[in-house]
Amino acid sequence: ERMYGIGEPSITDRLIDFVTADTGSFYVVPSIEALEAIGVTPPTAD
């Protein structure tokens, strides 16, 4: 409901402004910078 603005007034999920659903499922992967900003360090390649 929030995704389409049906729920609480003026609360929407802006993700649909940037993606187009083709199958009904989608994945969002945060950037390395965003992960580091919250204290998560991605593993390094061996």
Steps between C-alpha positions, in 0.01 A plus 500: 500500500778743585669425172208655314405765758186320613601479868574792728469845341809627318709191582605316187784275400699705247659185363229479235622836367823330393409142403254323275365168623499239225419190704372619834833462683803723513815534705677811619868478582648794691825651379826428681498860623152458648603177674813661641294797622300266725807311618481194274826405330453284190732200469804538276579268211779250561 
